[in-house]
Amino acid sequence: MTTQMTPDPYLKAEELLLKDHSLAREGEPINILFKITAVALLSNFAQTPFVIEHHSETTGQILPMRFQSLESFIQNLLFPSVNSGSPAIECDRHVFMKTLELSPAEYQAFKEGIPALSEYEAKKLERRFKRVHRANQEYFAGDKYFYWNDQRVSFEDQATRLQVIAAAIWSKFDQNPGAREILLATGNRPLAHDTGHFEDPTHSILSQHEFTAILEAIRKDLSKN
């Protein structure tokens, strides 16, 4: 069972940051890591459930989707939608099913279960995504895609990619007051996401720099209210 690290509810956000000596040096970047308790709620791994609307391009329906964490949202983007009505997405889905050895019913259950996964279980799905792309390099021709609102979008479409992810991150902070208070308590300090290993931004759906840039932009907007 995963133990969720959450800040002491009896401490104010500012006190939480000052309590952790690694965060108390004014002007230095604050490293957003799940293992640093004071800022754990800012991490993608934090259990901060949120609801975001999914717009079906095929049916015109707008359906609310609930995600357990940002990590489950991000990993959900990596796997093709079911019944999207898009020929390109349907082709991708069959490639995923064949590589992962899943029947149509099994794949649908798998896809529908992603939003409720714990942060660590969701993160494990990244290996499956990479496995599909390694096994089908000729089919994908070196490109990677994510799937949202019944659309197939290349990772290289940075504007759309960041718009989708930023909307989810905004929903997280809008619907989780505790996380919002911690973010605002970081003031004007620069934010970092240094995990200790190199991450190639060209192979990631969300680079470390993009993640912290979105956090800082949301913090700026929230501070105006």
KEGU-360607 format. One record per residue: residue number from 1; residue in one letter; chain; x, y negated, z negated of N, C-alpha, C in turn. Coordinates in Angstrom, 2 decimals, padded with zeros to 5 digits. Layout:
N
NUM_A_A_X_Y_Z_X_Y_Z_X_Y_Z
...
end
This chain:
225
1_M_A_000.84_001.19_000.00_000.00_000.00_000.00_000.87_-001.24_000.00
2_T_A_000.53_-002.22_000.83_001.30_-003.45_000.93_000.95_-004.39_-000.20
3_T_A_001.95_-004.95_-000.85_001.73_-005.94_-001.89_001.84_-007.32_-001.29
4_Q_A_000.76_-008.07_-001.34_000.74_-009.41_-000.78_001.36_-010.39_-001.77
5_M_A_002.39_-011.11_-001.34_002.99_-012.12_-002.17_002.21_-013.41_-002.01
6_T_A_001.63_-013.89_-003.10_000.88_-015.13_-003.04_001.37_-016.05_-004.13
7_P_A_001.29_-017.36_-003.91_001.72_-018.31_-004.92_000.86_-018.25_-006.17
8_D_A_001.43_-018.66_-007.29_000.72_-018.75_-008.55_-000.43_-019.75_-008.40
9_P_A_-001.68_-019.32_-008.55_-002.81_-020.22_-008.31_-002.90_-021.36_-009.30
10_Y_A_-002.17_-021.27_-010.43_-002.24_-022.31_-011.44_-001.20_-023.40_-011.24
11_L_A_-000.37_-023.25_-010.23_000.63_-024.27_-009.92_000.16_-025.10_-008.74
12_K_A_000.41_-026.39_-008.78_000.12_-027.24_-007.64_001.10_-026.94_-006.51
13_A_A_000.71_-027.25_-005.30_001.56_-026.94_-004.14_002.94_-027.55_-004.28
14_E_A_003.02_-028.81_-004.74_004.31_-029.47_-004.89_005.20_-028.74_-005.90
15_E_A_004.58_-028.27_-006.98_005.33_-027.57_-008.01_005.86_-026.24_-007.51
16_L_A_005.09_-025.59_-006.65_005.52_-024.31_-006.08_006.81_-024.50_-005.29
17_L_A_006.85_-025.55_-004.49_008.03_-025.79_-003.66_009.24_-026.14_-004.51
18_L_A_009.04_-026.93_-005.55_010.16_-027.33_-006.40_010.63_-026.19_-007.29
19_K_A_009.72_-025.25_-007.59_010.07_-024.13_-008.45_011.10_-023.22_-007.78
20_D_A_011.06_-023.14_-006.45_012.01_-022.31_-005.71_013.23_-023.16_-005.38
21_H_A_014.36_-022.84_-006.00_015.57_-023.67_-005.85_016.03_-023.77_-004.40
22_S_A_015.73_-022.76_-003.60_016.18_-022.79_-002.20_015.40_-023.81_-001.38
23_L_A_014.30_-024.33_-001.95_013.47_-025.28_-001.23_013.55_-026.69_-001.80
24_A_A_014.33_-026.85_-002.88_014.28_-028.09_-003.63_015.20_-029.19_-003.11
25_R_A_016.00_-028.92_-002.09_016.93_-029.91_-001.58_016.25_-030.80_-000.56
26_E_A_015.96_-032.00_-000.97_015.24_-032.94_-000.13_015.97_-033.19_001.19
27_G_A_015.22_-033.17_002.28_015.79_-033.47_003.59_016.25_-032.26_004.36
28_E_A_016.53_-031.15_003.67_016.97_-029.94_004.38_015.76_-029.16_004.88
29_P_A_015.93_-028.41_005.96_014.80_-027.63_006.49_014.28_-026.61_005.48
30_I_A_012.99_-026.40_005.51_012.37_-025.36_004.69_012.19_-024.13_005.57
31_N_A_012.76_-023.03_005.17_012.69_-021.82_005.97_011.38_-021.08_005.66
32_I_A_010.54_-020.92_006.67_009.25_-020.27_006.49_009.41_-018.76_006.65
33_L_A_009.48_-018.08_005.52_009.60_-016.63_005.51_008.60_-016.05_004.52
34_F_A_008.04_-014.89_004.84_007.05_-014.25_003.99_007.64_-013.87_002.64
35_K_A_008.95_-013.57_002.62_009.57_-013.12_001.38_009.87_-014.27_000.42
36_I_A_009.75_-015.51_000.89_009.92_-016.67_000.01_008.53_-017.03_-000.51
37_T_A_008.27_-016.67_-001.76_006.92_-016.74_-002.31_006.28_-018.11_-002.16
38_A_A_007.04_-019.17_-002.39_006.45_-020.51_-002.38_005.84_-020.88_-001.03
39_V_A_006.39_-020.36_000.04_005.87_-020.69_001.38_005.31_-019.47_002.10
40_A_A_005.05_-018.39_001.36_004.57_-017.16_001.98_003.26_-017.37_002.75
41_L_A_002.41_-018.25_002.24_001.12_-018.48_002.90_001.26_-019.14_004.26
42_L_A_002.42_-019.72_004.55_002.63_-020.35_005.86_003.07_-019.33_006.91
43_S_A_003.49_-018.17_006.48_004.00_-017.13_007.37_002.88_-016.48_008.17
44_N_A_003.23_-015.97_009.34_002.27_-015.18_010.12_001.83_-013.93_009.38
45_F_A_002.67_-013.45_008.46_002.36_-012.23_007.74_001.37_-012.43_006.59
46_A_A_001.13_-013.66_006.20_000.24_-013.91_005.06_-001.18_-013.46_005.36
47_Q_A_-001.81_-012.83_004.39_-003.20_-012.42_004.54_-004.08_-013.65_004.33
48_T_A_-004.28_-014.36_005.41_-005.10_-015.57_005.42_-006.16_-015.40_006.50
49_P_A_-007.21_-014.65_006.21_-008.22_-014.33_007.23_-008.84_-015.59_007.82
50_F_A_-009.12_-015.52_009.11_-009.76_-016.65_009.78_-010.61_-016.14_010.93
51_V_A_-011.55_-016.96_011.33_-012.44_-016.63_012.45_-012.16_-017.61_013.59
52_I_A_-012.08_-017.09_014.79_-011.86_-017.92_015.97_-012.79_-017.43_017.07
53_E_A_-013.26_-018.34_017.88_-014.21_-017.98_018.94_-013.49_-017.40_020.15
54_H_A_-014.06_-016.32_020.67_-013.57_-015.70_021.90_-014.59_-015.98_022.99
55_H_A_-014.15_-016.61_024.06_-015.04_-016.97_025.16_-014.88_-015.96_026.29
56_S_A_-015.93_-015.25_026.59_-015.88_-014.26_027.67_-016.11_-014.94_029.01
57_E_A_-015.09_-014.88_029.87_-015.22_-015.45_031.21_-016.19_-014.63_032.06
58_T_A_-016.37_-013.36_031.69_-017.22_-012.47_032.48_-018.69_-012.67_032.17
59_T_A_-019.05_-012.67_030.88_-020.45_-012.74_030.48_-020.90_-014.14_030.09
60_G_A_-019.94_-015.02_029.81_-020.28_-016.35_029.34_-020.57_-016.41_027.86
61_Q_A_-020.47_-015.27_027.18_-020.75_-015.23_025.75_-019.60_-015.83_024.94
62_I_A_-019.97_-016.39_023.80_-018.98_-016.88_022.84_-019.14_-016.05_021.57
63_L_A_-018.13_-015.25_021.28_-018.21_-014.34_020.14_-017.18_-014.70_019.08
64_P_A_-017.59_-014.83_017.82_-016.61_-015.08_016.75_-015.81_-013.82_016.45
65_M_A_-014.50_-013.94_016.35_-013.65_-012.81_016.01_-012.89_-013.12_014.72
66_R_A_-012.87_-012.17_013.81_-012.20_-012.35_012.52_-010.87_-011.60_012.52
67_F_A_-009.81_-012.31_012.15_-008.48_-011.71_012.09_-007.97_-011.76_010.65
68_Q_A_-007.30_-010.68_010.25_-006.78_-010.58_008.89_-005.61_-011.53_008.66
69_S_A_-004.84_-011.76_009.71_-003.66_-012.63_009.59_-003.32_-013.15_010.98
70_L_A_-002.41_-014.10_011.04_-001.93_-014.56_012.34_-001.20_-013.46_013.08
71_E_A_-000.53_-012.59_012.33_000.18_-011.49_012.98_-000.78_-010.57_013.72
72_S_A_-001.94_-010.28_013.12_-002.91_-009.43_013.82_-003.47_-010.14_015.05
73_F_A_-003.62_-011.46_014.98_-004.08_-012.21_016.15_-003.05_-012.14_017.28
74_I_A_-001.79_-012.38_016.94_-000.74_-012.40_017.96_-000.57_-011.03_018.61
75_Q_A_-000.59_-009.98_017.80_-000.43_-008.64_018.37_-001.65_-008.26_019.21
76_N_A_-002.82_-008.73_018.84_-004.03_-008.46_019.61_-003.91_-009.03_021.03
77_L_A_-003.23_-010.16_021.15_-003.07_-010.79_022.45_-002.28_-009.92_023.43
78_L_A_-001.44_-009.03_022.90_-000.51_-008.28_023.75_-001.15_-007.10_024.47
79_F_A_-002.38_-006.74_024.08_-003.00_-005.55_024.64_-004.24_-005.92_025.47
80_P_A_-004.34_-005.38_026.67_-005.43_-005.76_027.58_-006.81_-005.59_026.98
81_S_A_-007.69_-006.51_027.36_-009.07_-006.47_026.90_-009.80_-005.28_027.50
82_V_A_-010.92_-004.92_026.88_-011.79_-003.86_027.37_-013.01_-004.51_028.01
83_N_A_-013.43_-003.99_029.16_-014.61_-004.52_029.86_-014.49_-006.02_030.16
84_S_A_-013.32_-006.42_030.61_-013.09_-007.84_030.88_-013.71_-008.30_032.20
85_G_A_-013.90_-007.35_033.13_-014.40_-007.71_034.44_-013.32_-008.20_035.39
86_S_A_-012.08_-008.27_034.88_-010.96_-008.71_035.69_-010.23_-007.51_036.27
87_P_A_-010.11_-007.40_037.59_-009.39_-006.27_038.20_-007.95_-006.16_037.71
88_A_A_-007.27_-007.30_037.54_-005.87_-007.28_037.09_-005.77_-006.74_035.67
89_I_A_-006.69_-007.17_034.79_-006.66_-006.68_033.40_-007.01_-005.20_033.35
90_E_A_-007.96_-004.78_034.19_-008.33_-003.37_034.22_-007.15_-002.50_034.66
91_C_A_-006.39_-002.97_035.64_-005.20_-002.23_036.07_-004.19_-002.13_034.94
92_D_A_-003.96_-003.24_034.25_-003.03_-003.25_033.13_-003.49_-002.30_032.03
93_R_A_-004.81_-002.31_031.76_-005.34_-001.44_030.69_-005.09_000.03_031.00
94_H_A_-005.24_000.41_032.26_-005.00_001.80_032.63_-003.51_002.16_032.49
95_V_A_-002.63_001.21_032.78_-001.20_001.43_032.58_-000.90_001.62_031.09
96_F_A_-001.49_000.80_030.26_-001.30_000.92_028.81_-001.83_002.26_028.31
97_M_A_-003.03_002.63_028.77_-003.64_003.88_028.31_-002.78_005.08_028.70
98_K_A_-002.30_005.08_029.93_-001.49_006.21_030.41_-000.19_006.32_029.62
99_T_A_000.48_005.18_029.40_001.77_005.21_028.70_001.60_005.59_027.23
100_L_A_000.55_005.07_026.61_000.32_005.33_025.19_-000.47_006.62_024.96
101_E_A_-000.84_007.28_026.07_-001.57_008.56_026.03_-002.87_008.44_025.24
102_L_A_-003.66_007.44_025.64_-004.95_007.20_025.00_-006.07_007.33_026.02
103_S_A_-007.16_007.95_025.62_-008.34_008.01_026.48_-009.03_006.64_026.45
104_P_A_-009.95_006.38_027.38_-010.67_005.10_027.34_-011.33_004.82_025.99
105_A_A_-011.94_005.85_025.40_-012.60_005.66_024.10_-011.57_005.40_023.01
106_E_A_-010.46_006.11_023.06_-009.41_005.91_022.06_-008.78_004.53_022.18
107_Y_A_-008.59_004.09_023.42_-008.00_002.75_023.61_-008.96_001.67_023.10
108_Q_A_-010.25_001.83_023.38_-011.22_000.83_022.92_-011.23_000.76_021.40
109_A_A_-011.19_001.92_020.73_-011.16_001.93_019.26_-009.88_001.29_018.75
110_F_A_-008.78_001.57_019.43_-007.48_000.99_019.07_-007.52_-000.53_019.20
111_K_A_-008.01_-001.02_020.33_-008.06_-002.46_020.58_-008.98_-003.17_019.59
112_E_A_-010.14_-002.59_019.34_-011.10_-003.20_018.43_-010.64_-003.19_016.98
113_G_A_-009.69_-002.30_016.66_-009.21_-002.21_015.28_-008.06_-003.15_014.96
114_I_A_-007.44_-003.75_015.97_-006.26_-004.59_015.74_-006.55_-005.78_014.82
115_P_A_-007.65_-006.52_015.00_-007.87_-007.70_014.16_-007.89_-007.43_012.65
116_A_A_-008.28_-006.21_012.25_-008.39_-005.89_010.83_-007.12_-005.27_010.25
117_L_A_-006.08_-005.09_011.07_-004.86_-004.46_010.58_-004.13_-005.35_009.58
118_S_A_-003.42_-004.71_008.66_-002.56_-005.46_007.74_-001.41_-006.04_008.55
119_E_A_-000.72_-006.99_007.95_000.36_-007.68_008.67_001.44_-006.71_009.14
120_Y_A_001.82_-005.74_008.31_002.89_-004.83_008.69_002.43_-003.82_009.74
121_E_A_001.19_-003.36_009.62_000.66_-002.45_010.62_000.53_-003.15_011.97
122_A_A_000.13_-004.42_011.94_000.02_-005.18_013.18_001.39_-005.36_013.82
123_K_A_002.39_-005.67_013.02_003.74_-005.91_013.55_004.29_-004.67_014.26
124_K_A_003.91_-003.49_013.78_004.38_-002.24_014.38_003.91_-002.10_015.83
125_L_A_002.81_-002.76_016.17_002.27_-002.64_017.52_003.21_-003.23_018.56
126_E_A_004.09_-004.12_018.13_005.04_-004.73_019.06_005.90_-003.67_019.74
127_R_A_006.20_-002.60_019.00_007.00_-001.50_019.57_006.24_-000.80_020.68
128_R_A_004.93_-000.65_020.50_004.11_-000.02_021.54_004.07_-000.89_022.80
129_F_A_003.93_-002.19_022.60_003.91_-003.12_023.72_005.22_-003.03_024.51
130_K_A_006.35_-003.01_023.81_007.65_-002.91_024.47_007.82_-001.57_025.17
131_R_A_007.27_-000.53_024.57_007.36_000.81_025.17_006.64_000.83_026.52
132_V_A_005.46_000.21_026.59_004.71_000.16_027.84_005.50_-000.57_028.91
133_H_A_006.12_-001.69_028.55_006.85_-002.48_029.53_008.16_-001.81_029.97
134_R_A_008.80_-001.11_029.06_010.02_-000.37_029.44_009.69_000.74_030.42
135_A_A_008.56_001.39_030.21_008.18_002.53_031.05_007.57_002.11_032.39
136_N_A_007.24_000.84_032.52_006.55_000.39_033.74_007.17_-000.91_034.27
137_Q_A_008.49_-000.93_034.33_009.18_-002.14_034.75_008.85_-002.54_036.19
138_E_A_008.71_-001.55_037.04_008.40_-001.87_038.44_007.00_-002.47_038.56
139_Y_A_006.06_-001.94_037.80_004.68_-002.43_037.86_004.60_-003.88_037.38
140_F_A_005.25_-004.18_036.24_005.16_-005.53_035.68_006.17_-006.50_036.30
141_A_A_007.12_-005.97_037.04_008.10_-006.80_037.77_008.80_-007.80_036.85
142_G_A_009.10_-007.36_035.65_009.85_-008.21_034.73_009.05_-009.26_034.01
143_D_A_007.76_-009.37_034.33_006.92_-010.36_033.65_006.18_-009.72_032.49
144_K_A_005.76_-010.56_031.56_004.94_-010.11_030.43_003.68_-010.96_030.39
145_Y_A_002.60_-010.34_029.92_001.30_-011.02_029.91_000.65_-010.90_028.53
146_F_A_-000.22_-011.87_028.26_-001.11_-011.72_027.11_-002.53_-011.87_027.60
147_Y_A_-003.50_-011.45_026.76_-004.87_-011.34_027.20_-005.80_-012.02_026.19
148_W_A_-006.52_-013.04_026.66_-007.45_-013.77_025.78_-008.53_-014.40_026.64
149_N_A_-009.75_-014.44_026.11_-010.89_-014.98_026.85_-011.04_-014.34_028.22
150_D_A_-010.79_-013.02_028.27_-010.89_-012.24_029.51_-009.97_-012.76_030.60
151_Q_A_-008.85_-013.35_030.19_-007.87_-013.82_031.15_-006.53_-013.14_030.92
152_R_A_-005.80_-012.96_032.00_-004.46_-012.38_031.97_-003.48_-013.52_032.22
153_V_A_-002.66_-013.83_031.21_-001.80_-015.02_031.28_-000.34_-014.62_031.11
154_S_A_000.52_-015.11_031.98_001.94_-014.82_031.88_002.55_-015.53_030.68
155_F_A_003.51_-014.88_030.03_004.26_-015.53_028.96_004.87_-016.84_029.45
156_E_A_005.20_-016.89_030.73_005.87_-018.06_031.29_004.94_-019.28_031.39
157_D_A_003.65_-019.05_031.28_002.69_-020.16_031.25_002.68_-020.71_029.83
158_Q_A_003.70_-021.49_029.52_003.89_-021.96_028.15_002.73_-022.81_027.64
159_A_A_002.19_-023.66_028.50_001.12_-024.56_028.07_-000.09_-023.78_027.58
160_T_A_-000.54_-022.79_028.37_-001.70_-021.99_027.97_-001.37_-021.13_026.76
161_R_A_-000.19_-020.53_026.78_000.22_-019.65_025.67_000.21_-020.40_024.34
162_L_A_000.81_-021.58_024.32_000.89_-022.34_023.07_-000.47_-022.92_022.68
163_Q_A_-001.29_-023.24_023.67_-002.63_-023.75_023.37_-003.46_-022.69_022.64
164_V_A_-003.39_-021.45_023.12_-004.14_-020.35_022.51_-003.64_-020.08_021.09
165_I_A_-002.34_-019.98_020.93_-001.78_-019.65_019.61_-001.95_-020.81_018.63
166_A_A_-001.78_-022.04_019.11_-001.96_-023.20_018.23_-003.40_-023.27_017.72
167_A_A_-004.37_-022.90_018.55_-005.77_-022.91_018.12_-005.99_-021.91_016.98
168_A_A_-005.32_-020.77_017.07_-005.44_-019.76_016.00_-004.76_-020.24_014.72
169_I_A_-003.59_-020.86_014.86_-002.88_-021.36_013.67_-003.68_-022.48_013.01
170_W_A_-004.27_-023.34_013.83_-005.12_-024.40_013.27_-006.30_-023.78_012.51
171_S_A_-006.93_-022.75_013.08_-008.05_-022.09_012.42_-007.64_-021.51_011.08
172_K_A_-006.44_-020.95_011.02_-005.94_-020.39_009.76_-005.89_-021.47_008.69
173_F_A_-005.28_-022.61_008.99_-005.13_-023.65_007.98_-006.44_-024.37_007.69
174_D_A_-007.30_-024.46_008.67_-008.60_-025.08_008.47_-009.46_-024.26_007.52
175_Q_A_-009.31_-022.94_007.58_-010.18_-022.04_006.81_-009.53_-021.49_005.54
176_N_A_-008.28_-021.85_005.28_-007.58_-021.36_004.09_-006.97_-022.55_003.34
177_P_A_-007.72_-023.12_002.38_-007.27_-024.31_001.66_-005.92_-024.15_000.97
178_G_A_-005.65_-022.96_000.43_-004.38_-022.74_-000.25_-003.19_-022.90_000.69
179_A_A_-003.31_-022.31_001.88_-002.24_-022.43_002.87_-002.11_-023.87_003.34
180_R_A_-003.24_-024.54_003.50_-003.23_-025.94_003.94_-002.51_-026.83_002.92
181_E_A_-002.75_-026.61_001.65_-002.10_-027.41_000.61_-000.60_-027.20_000.60
182_I_A_-000.18_-025.95_000.79_001.26_-025.67_000.83_001.91_-026.37_002.02
183_L_A_001.25_-026.31_003.18_001.80_-026.96_004.37_001.93_-028.47_004.15
184_L_A_000.92_-029.09_003.60_000.96_-030.53_003.36_002.02_-030.88_002.32
185_A_A_002.24_-029.97_001.37_003.22_-030.24_000.31_004.65_-030.25_000.83
186_T_A_004.87_-029.73_002.03_006.23_-029.78_002.59_006.58_-031.19_003.08
187_G_A_005.60_-032.09_003.03_005.86_-033.49_003.37_006.36_-033.66_004.79
188_N_A_007.45_-034.40_004.92_008.06_-034.63_006.24_009.28_-033.77_006.47
189_R_A_009.49_-032.79_005.60_010.68_-031.94_005.73_010.62_-031.15_007.03
190_P_A_011.74_-031.01_007.72_011.76_-030.14_008.90_011.51_-028.69_008.49
191_L_A_010.85_-027.95_009.35_010.54_-026.55_009.08_011.37_-025.66_009.99
192_A_A_011.80_-024.52_009.46_012.59_-023.56_010.22_011.99_-022.17_010.02
193_H_A_012.37_-021.27_010.91_011.93_-019.87_010.78_013.12_-018.99_011.15
194_D_A_014.09_-018.97_010.26_015.33_-018.23_010.48_015.21_-016.86_009.82
195_T_A_015.02_-015.83_010.64_014.85_-014.48_010.11_016.17_-013.74_009.94
196_G_A_017.27_-014.38_010.36_018.58_-013.76_010.20_019.02_-012.97_011.41
197_H_A_018.19_-012.92_012.45_018.61_-012.23_013.67_018.16_-013.04_014.87
198_F_A_018.91_-012.90_015.96_018.63_-013.68_017.16_017.35_-013.20_017.82
199_E_A_016.55_-014.16_018.23_015.31_-013.86_018.94_015.33_-014.57_020.28
200_D_A_015.31_-013.81_021.34_015.32_-014.39_022.69_013.95_-014.98_022.98
201_P_A_013.84_-016.32_023.08_012.54_-016.94_023.28_011.88_-016.56_024.60
202_T_A_012.64_-016.09_025.57_012.06_-015.71_026.86_011.35_-014.36_026.80
203_H_A_011.56_-013.60_025.73_010.94_-012.28_025.61_009.92_-012.23_024.48
204_S_A_009.58_-013.36_023.91_008.67_-013.39_022.78_007.43_-014.20_023.13
205_I_A_006.30_-013.79_022.63_005.07_-014.54_022.87_005.07_-015.83_022.07
206_L_A_005.85_-015.88_021.00_005.97_-017.10_020.19_007.37_-017.15_019.60
207_S_A_008.17_-018.09_020.09_009.54_-018.20_019.60_009.56_-018.85_018.22
208_Q_A_010.67_-018.73_017.54_010.80_-019.32_016.21_010.62_-020.83_016.27
209_H_A_011.23_-021.46_017.27_011.11_-022.91_017.41_009.67_-023.33_017.72
210_E_A_009.00_-022.58_018.60_007.62_-022.91_018.94_006.72_-022.81_017.71
211_F_A_006.95_-021.79_016.91_006.14_-021.58_015.70_006.25_-022.77_014.76
212_T_A_007.48_-023.19_014.47_007.66_-024.29_013.52_007.21_-025.62_014.12
213_A_A_007.34_-025.79_015.43_006.86_-027.02_016.07_005.35_-027.14_015.93
214_I_A_004.65_-026.02_016.08_003.19_-026.02_015.91_002.83_-026.35_014.46
215_L_A_003.54_-025.74_013.51_003.28_-026.04_012.09_003.46_-027.52_011.80
216_E_A_004.53_-028.09_012.31_004.80_-029.50_012.04_003.74_-030.40_012.69
217_A_A_003.26_-030.03_013.87_002.22_-030.81_014.54_000.90_-030.74_013.76
218_I_A_000.56_-029.55_013.27_-000.66_-029.39_012.48_-000.54_-030.16_011.17
219_R_A_000.63_-030.09_010.54_000.87_-030.83_009.31_000.66_-032.33_009.51
220_K_A_001.16_-032.82_010.62_001.02_-034.25_010.94_-000.46_-034.62_011.09
221_D_A_-001.22_-033.79_011.79_-002.65_-034.06_011.98_-003.40_-034.00_010.65
222_L_A_-003.10_-033.00_009.84_-003.78_-032.84_008.55_-003.48_-034.00_007.61
223_S_A_-002.28_-034.51_007.68_-001.87_-035.59_006.77_-002.60_-036.90_007.07
224_K_A_-003.20_-037.01_008.25_-003.94_-038.22_008.62_-005.32_-038.27_007.98
225_N_A_-005.81_-037.09_007.56_-007.17_-037.00_007.01_-007.18_-037.33_005.51
end
